[in-house]
Amino acid sequence: MSSAHRLDGYRAYHRAADAFETVAWKAPQSTRFESRAANDGYPAAPAFREVMDAIPGWVVVVGGGIFAAFMGAMLGGMLQV
């Protein structure tokens, strides 16, 4: 190891590193700590009941009809085989 590399090792780890010696990595120190929560300031998600109350009644009827037609087509295809 050249003397320049040994000097770099001394500056980084406060001791000289030999050519065959492993030097443990240490994390850089934080200069500032952020004490806020990561999701602080976002509005709360609406409750399930609020979402269900916002859906009009006709959407439930149409969705149920589409689901029934799909299940009938699947059952008919299964019985055909």
C-alpha positions in Angstrom: 0.0 0.0 0.0 1.4 3.3 -0.9 1.9 6.0 1.6 -0.8 8.2 0.0 -3.4 5.4 0.5 -2.2 4.8 4.0 -2.8 8.5 4.7 -6.3 8.3 3.2 -7.0 5.4 5.5 -5.7 7.3 8.5 -7.9 10.3 7.6 -11.0 8.2 7.2 -10.6 5.8 10.1 -8.2 7.6 12.4 -5.7 4.8 12.1 -3.4 3.5 9.3 -4.6 0.4 7.4 -2.2 -2.2 6.3 -2.4 -3.8 2.9 -4.0 -7.1 4.2 -6.1 -5.6 7.0 -9.8 -5.1 6.5 -11.1 -1.8 7.8 -14.7 -1.7 9.1 -17.0 0.6 7.3 -18.7 3.1 9.5 -21.8 5.1 8.6 -21.5 8.8 8.3 -22.8 10.7 11.2 -26.1 12.6 10.9 -25.8 16.3 11.3 -29.5 16.8 11.9 -32.3 14.6 13.2 -35.8 15.0 11.7 -38.2 14.4 14.5 -41.4 14.6 12.4 -43.2 11.5 11.4 -42.7 10.7 7.7 -46.5 10.9 7.0 -47.1 13.9 9.1 -49.4 16.5 7.4 -51.4 14.3 5.1 -55.1 14.1 5.5 -56.6 10.9 6.9 -58.0 8.3 4.5 -61.8 8.2 4.4 -63.5 5.4 6.3 -65.1 2.5 4.4 -68.6 3.6 5.5 -68.0 7.1 4.0 -66.9 5.6 0.7 -69.9 3.3 0.6 -72.3 6.1 1.4 -70.9 8.2 -1.4 -71.8 5.5 -4.0 -75.2 6.1 -5.7 -77.7 3.3 -5.4 -78.0 2.7 -9.2 -74.3 1.8 -9.3 -74.9 -1.1 -7.0 -77.8 -2.4 -9.1 -75.9 -2.1 -12.4 -72.8 -3.6 -10.9 -74.8 -6.5 -9.5 -76.4 -7.1 -12.9 -73.0 -7.1 -14.6 -71.7 -9.5 -12.1 -74.7 -11.9 -12.4 -74.3 -11.8 -16.2 -70.6 -12.6 -16.0 -71.2 -15.5 -13.5 -74.0 -16.9 -15.8 -71.7 -16.8 -18.8 -69.0 -18.6 -16.8 -71.4 -21.2 -15.5 -72.9 -21.7 -19.0 -69.4 -22.2 -20.5 -68.5 -24.6 -17.8 -71.7 -26.7 -18.3 -71.1 -26.7 -22.1 -67.8 -28.5 -21.6 
